[in-house]
Amino acid sequence: MDEAPTAAVDIMGGDFNTDPYRAYARLRQEAPVCRVRDFMGIESWLIGRYEEAREAFADKRLAKDALNGSDGYRLLAGGADNPLSRNLLSTDPPDHTRLRGLISRAFTPRRIEERLRPRVQEITDELLDRVASETEVDLVEALAFPLPVTVICELLGVPVAEREQFRSWSQTINSTGPEDVRLAASLALAGYFSDLVGERRTTVRADLPEDEQPDLVSVLIAARDQGDALNDVELIGTLMLLLIAGHETTVHLIANGMLALFQHPDQLRLLRERPELWPAAVEELLRYTNPAQRATFRYATEDVEIGGVAVPRGGLVSVAIASCNRDEERFTDPDRVDVLREDNHHLAFGHGIHFCLGAPLARQEGRIAFATLLRRFPDIALAVPPEQVPWRHSGLLNGPASLPVRLRREGPRP
């Protein structure tokens, strides 16, 4: 096995933020598995090619629990003080199997299709009603943020009126800011959920089936109180994860996706003419725009070989999803949006046992948001040159901070 080369580009630098895909293409060619340092100065092994990534996602030797890492890497999870240190993304079997089984009860096909789909459509229509008379709007503020955060708030059973506070906490937790500031935001959000769970527990009916519980908080409390082994730390960490992951990535899917379509007018025109293509188009936009640039970290429980490179026991491993989904060895013409692409097994939601549990909901929100937006505003256009769109970057997520668009409504909504 070879020793991993050090990355030839700064993955946290200005050039990378401006054009990460060019940097990833260079890494795929020169060092598809390489050592990098992130904004905290933590060293990890970055995987940039599709095949090695799929293998890593399925490799049981690459654990999610930070206790498998070296002492320095354990600090990355914030230690015992960080309420996000125990959740679905930071555990391994058997704990992960138990947690996923509990949480999946709230993401049943019935709840998503029968109960959530009409509500997602209703929320989308209400949001677009508010801006129908405007000439120019920020699509992030008008639709991309309020739609998924409203949906996840209602799913969890938390007040939608608190969404700006949730947004502030979420963005701080996902930022590259000082560790103490990010930890303070985590503790504040954990405190909110701790109070909410304490109040809700007095009214939850443990005798109701999961599909009849009013919200996800009630589902998880009922399961825990019935002896299904969700302890307080896991319960709070899970609720925090669902709130953050349940809206942040979809915000970027909608904003990044529309920006990509503006930059590929032939594809935008095709979708106007053939709206039945939206399910496939959402998959292509997930592949092309990569709302999550990188997967959450994994820890080598023993010496591991990845792509011919030696990763030592305790080493931190990161999969660059954005690079893998543009791998020219896996996808034809990967730097172009093609809504007719057939072989599109992208890694936007991961792979293996940690495949994103909320993927069906994110796909549903994306399809409804895109299709309704183009149906109601068929002449929608970017209001500024693409290079003037401001971006928000974090360790894992990447997307427009705002997306100014011009709206031209063809007629009243049917």
C-alpha positions in Angstrom: 0.0 0.0 0.0 1.1 3.5 -0.7 1.2 6.4 1.7 -1.5 9.0 0.8 -0.1 12.2 -0.9 -1.0 15.5 0.6 -3.6 17.4 -1.4 -2.3 19.8 -4.0 -5.2 22.2 -3.3 -6.5 23.9 -0.3 -10.0 22.5 0.2 -10.9 25.4 2.6 -9.4 28.2 0.6 -10.9 30.9 -1.6 -10.0 29.3 -4.9 -11.7 26.1 -3.8 -14.9 27.9 -2.7 -15.0 29.8 -6.0 -14.8 26.7 -8.2 -14.7 23.5 -6.1 -15.4 21.2 -9.1 -12.2 22.3 -10.9 -10.2 21.5 -7.7 -11.9 18.1 -7.4 -11.2 17.2 -11.0 -7.5 17.9 -10.3 -7.6 15.8 -7.2 -9.3 12.9 -9.0 -6.4 12.9 -11.5 -3.5 13.5 -9.2 -4.6 12.1 -5.8 -8.0 10.4 -5.7 -7.3 9.5 -2.1 -5.3 12.1 -0.3 -4.5 13.8 3.0 -6.1 17.1 3.6 -6.5 19.6 6.5 -9.9 21.2 7.3 -10.7 24.6 8.9 -9.9 23.2 12.4 -6.5 21.9 11.2 -7.7 18.3 11.5 -6.0 15.9 9.1 -8.2 13.4 7.2 -8.1 11.2 4.2 -10.3 12.5 1.4 -11.9 10.2 -1.2 -12.6 11.8 -4.5 -13.6 9.0 -6.9 -16.9 7.2 -7.2 -15.8 3.5 -7.0 -13.6 4.1 -3.9 -16.4 6.1 -2.3 -19.0 3.4 -2.7 -16.6 0.9 -1.2 -15.9 3.1 1.7 -19.6 3.7 2.4 -20.1 0.0 2.7 -16.9 -0.8 4.5 -17.7 -1.9 8.1 -14.1 -1.0 9.2 -14.9 2.6 8.7 -17.1 3.5 11.7 -19.1 6.6 12.4 -18.6 6.7 16.2 -15.8 9.2 17.0 -14.7 7.0 19.9 -13.0 4.9 17.2 -10.7 7.8 16.2 -7.6 9.1 17.8 -7.8 11.5 20.8 -7.4 14.5 18.5 -10.2 13.3 16.2 -12.6 12.7 19.1 -12.5 16.5 19.6 -14.1 16.8 16.2 -17.4 15.4 17.7 -17.2 17.9 20.6 -16.8 15.2 23.2 -19.5 14.4 25.7 -20.5 18.1 25.9 -21.8 18.2 22.4 -25.4 17.1 22.2 -25.0 16.2 18.6 -22.3 13.6 19.5 -24.9 10.8 19.7 -27.3 10.5 16.7 -28.1 8.5 13.6 -25.0 9.8 11.8 -22.6 9.2 14.6 -23.4 5.7 15.7 -22.7 2.2 14.4 -24.6 -1.1 14.6 -26.2 -2.2 16.9 -27.1 1.3 18.2 -27.5 2.6 14.6 -29.8 -0.2 13.7 -32.0 0.5 16.7 -32.1 4.3 16.1 -32.8 4.0 12.4 -35.6 1.5 13.1 -37.2 4.0 15.5 -36.9 7.1 13.3 -38.0 5.3 10.1 -41.4 4.9 11.8 -42.0 8.6 11.1 -40.9 8.3 7.4 -43.3 5.6 6.3 -44.6 5.7 2.7 -48.0 6.5 4.1 -46.9 9.5 6.1 -44.7 10.9 3.3 -47.1 10.3 0.4 -50.6 10.5 1.9 -50.0 13.1 4.7 -47.0 15.1 3.6 -47.3 15.4 -0.1 -50.6 17.4 -0.1 -49.2 19.6 2.7 -45.9 20.2 0.8 -47.9 21.3 -2.2 -50.1 23.5 -0.1 -47.1 25.2 1.6 -45.5 25.8 -1.8 -48.6 27.4 -3.2 -49.0 29.6 -0.2 -45.4 30.8 -0.4 -45.6 31.6 -4.1 -48.9 33.4 -3.6 -47.1 35.8 -1.3 -44.7 36.8 -4.1 -47.0 36.5 -7.1 -47.3 40.2 -7.6 -43.5 40.9 -7.2 -41.2 41.6 -10.0 -38.0 40.4 -8.4 -37.5 38.2 -5.3 -34.8 36.3 -3.5 -35.7 32.7 -4.2 -33.9 31.5 -1.1 -36.0 33.7 1.2 -39.2 33.3 -0.8 -39.2 29.5 -1.3 -36.0 27.5 -0.8 -35.7 28.1 2.9 -39.3 28.5 4.1 -40.6 25.4 2.3 -38.4 22.7 3.9 -38.1 24.3 7.3 -41.9 24.6 7.5 -42.3 21.0 6.5 -39.7 19.7 9.0 -41.1 21.9 11.8 -44.6 20.6 11.2 -43.3 17.0 11.0 -41.5 17.4 14.3 -44.3 19.3 15.9 -42.3 22.5 16.7 -43.6 26.0 16.2 -43.0 27.3 12.6 -42.8 30.8 14.2 -39.4 29.7 15.6 -37.9 29.0 12.2 -35.6 32.0 12.1 -34.1 31.0 15.4 -33.7 27.4 14.2 -32.1 28.8 11.0 -29.6 30.8 13.1 -28.7 27.8 15.3 -28.4 25.5 12.3 -26.2 27.8 10.2 -23.9 28.4 13.2 -23.6 24.7 13.9 -22.8 24.0 10.2 -20.4 27.0 9.9 -16.6 27.1 9.9 -16.7 29.5 12.8 -15.0 29.2 16.2 -15.6 25.9 18.0 -17.0 27.5 21.1 -19.5 29.5 19.1 -20.7 26.3 17.3 -20.9 24.4 20.5 -23.0 27.2 22.1 -25.5 27.0 19.3 -25.7 23.2 19.7 -26.3 23.5 23.4 -29.0 26.2 22.8 -30.8 24.0 20.3 -30.5 21.0 22.6 -31.9 23.0 25.5 -34.9 24.0 23.3 -35.6 20.3 22.5 -35.0 19.2 26.1 -37.7 21.6 27.3 -40.0 20.6 24.4 -39.7 16.9 25.2 -40.3 17.5 28.9 -43.6 19.3 28.0 -44.7 16.9 25.3 -44.1 13.8 27.4 -47.0 14.7 29.7 -49.5 14.6 26.8 -48.1 11.8 24.6 -50.4 8.7 24.2 -48.1 5.7 24.1 -51.0 3.5 23.1 -51.4 5.1 19.6 -49.7 3.5 16.6 -46.8 5.5 15.0 -48.9 6.6 12.0 -51.5 8.1 14.3 -49.1 10.1 16.5 -49.5 13.8 15.7 -45.7 14.4 15.1 -42.3 12.9 15.1 -41.4 14.1 18.7 -44.4 12.2 19.9 -43.4 9.1 17.9 -39.9 9.0 19.4 -41.1 9.8 23.0 -43.7 7.0 22.8 -41.2 4.5 21.5 -38.7 5.5 24.2 -41.2 5.2 27.0 -42.3 1.8 25.7 -38.8 0.5 26.4 -37.5 0.9 22.8 -34.2 2.1 24.3 -33.9 5.7 23.1 -32.2 7.4 26.0 -32.3 11.2 26.6 -29.0 11.9 24.9 -30.0 10.0 21.8 -33.5 11.5 21.7 -32.2 15.1 21.8 -29.4 14.4 19.4 -31.8 12.8 17.0 -34.3 15.6 17.1 -31.4 18.1 16.5 -30.1 16.1 13.5 -33.6 15.9 12.0 -34.2 19.6 12.3 -30.9 20.6 10.8 -30.6 17.9 8.1 -34.3 18.1 7.4 -34.1 21.5 5.9 -30.5 22.6 5.2 -29.8 20.2 2.3 -33.2 20.8 0.7 -32.6 24.6 0.8 -29.5 24.0 -1.2 -31.2 21.5 -3.6 -33.8 24.1 -4.6 -31.5 27.1 -4.8 -28.5 25.2 -6.4 -30.9 23.4 -8.7 -32.6 26.5 -10.1 -29.2 28.2 -10.6 -28.0 25.2 -12.5 -31.1 25.3 -14.7 -30.6 29.0 -15.4 -27.1 28.1 -16.6 -28.5 25.3 -18.8 -31.4 27.0 -20.6 -31.9 24.1 -22.9 -32.7 21.8 -20.0 -34.9 24.5 -18.4 -36.8 24.8 -21.7 -37.2 21.0 -21.9 -38.7 20.8 -18.4 -41.2 23.6 -19.2 -42.3 21.5 -22.2 -42.2 18.1 -20.5 -43.0 18.5 -16.8 -43.3 14.7 -16.5 -39.5 14.7 -16.5 -39.2 16.3 -13.1 -38.6 13.0 -11.1 -35.5 12.3 -13.3 -34.6 15.9 -13.3 -34.4 16.1 -9.5 -32.0 13.1 -9.5 -29.8 14.9 -12.1 -29.8 18.1 -10.1 -28.9 16.2 -6.9 -26.0 14.7 -8.8 -24.9 17.9 -10.5 -25.3 20.4 -7.6 -24.5 18.2 -4.6 -26.2 20.1 -1.8 -23.9 18.2 0.6 -20.3 18.6 -0.7 -18.9 15.9 1.7 -20.3 13.1 3.7 -19.9 13.1 7.5 -16.7 11.6 8.8 -15.8 8.0 9.3 -13.0 6.5 11.5 -10.8 3.6 10.6 -11.2 0.9 13.2 -8.1 -0.9 11.8 -5.5 -0.3 9.1 -7.4 0.0 5.8 -6.5 0.2 2.2 -8.5 2.6 0.1 -7.7 3.0 -3.6 -4.3 1.6 -3.0 -3.6 4.1 -0.2 -2.9 3.1 3.4 -5.2 4.7 6.1 -4.0 3.9 9.6 -6.2 2.7 12.4 -7.9 5.7 14.0 -7.6 7.7 10.8 -10.4 10.1 9.8 -11.9 9.4 6.4 -14.1 11.8 4.4 -16.0 11.2 1.1 -16.1 14.1 -1.3 -19.6 13.5 -2.7 -19.4 16.5 -5.0 -16.3 15.0 -6.6 -17.6 11.5 -6.9 -20.8 12.7 -8.6 -18.7 14.4 -11.2 -16.4 11.5 -11.8 -15.8 11.2 -15.5 -15.0 7.5 -15.1 -18.5 6.9 -13.8 -20.7 9.6 -15.5 -20.7 10.6 -19.2 -20.2 14.4 -19.6 -20.5 14.9 -15.8 -20.1 18.7 -15.8 -23.3 19.2 -17.7 -26.9 19.0 -16.6 -28.8 16.3 -18.5 -32.3 15.6 -17.2 -32.6 12.7 -19.7 -29.6 10.9 -18.1 -30.6 7.3 -17.5 -27.7 5.8 -15.6 -27.7 8.1 -12.6 -26.9 6.2 -9.5 -25.4 9.2 -7.7 -24.2 9.4 -4.2 -26.0 12.6 -3.1 -27.8 10.6 -0.3 -24.8 8.4 0.5 -24.8 4.6 0.2 -25.1 1.6 2.5 -26.6 1.5 6.0 -26.2 5.3 6.4 -28.2 6.1 3.2 -30.2 9.3 4.0 -33.4 8.3 5.7 -35.0 11.6 4.6 -34.3 11.1 0.9 -37.9 10.4 -0.1 -39.1 13.6 1.6 -36.2 15.7 0.0 -37.1 14.3 -3.4 -40.7 15.1 -2.9 -40.1 18.6 -1.8 -37.7 19.2 -4.7 -40.2 17.9 -7.3 -43.1 19.9 -6.0 -41.0 23.1 -5.6 -39.4 23.0 -9.0 -42.6 22.0 -10.9 -44.8 24.5 -9.2 -42.4 27.3 -9.6 -42.0 26.8 -13.4 -45.8 26.2 -13.8 -46.7 29.4 -12.1 -43.7 31.5 -13.4 -42.8 30.0 -16.7 -40.6 33.0 -17.6 -38.6 33.0 -14.4 -35.0 34.2 -14.9 -31.9 34.9 -12.9 -31.8 38.6 -12.1 -28.0 39.0 -11.8 -25.1 37.4 -13.7 -24.3 34.0 -12.2 -20.9 35.2 -11.0 -22.6 37.8 -8.8 -24.7 35.2 -6.8 -23.4 35.2 -3.2 -22.5 31.9 -1.8 -22.5 30.4 1.7 -19.8 27.8 2.4 -19.4 25.5 5.3 -17.5 22.3 6.0 -20.2 20.1 4.4 -22.8 22.3 2.7 -22.5 24.7 -0.2 -25.1 26.9 -1.8 -26.3 30.4 -2.7 -26.8 32.7 0.3 -29.4 34.4 -1.9 -30.7 33.9 -5.4 -32.3 37.0 -7.0 -34.8 36.1 -9.7 -37.3 37.9 -11.9 -40.8 36.6 -11.9 -43.1 36.8 -14.9 -46.5 35.3 -14.2 -48.3 34.0 -17.2 -51.7 33.9 -15.6 -53.7 33.0 -12.5 -52.9 29.7 -10.9 -55.5 27.1 -11.9 
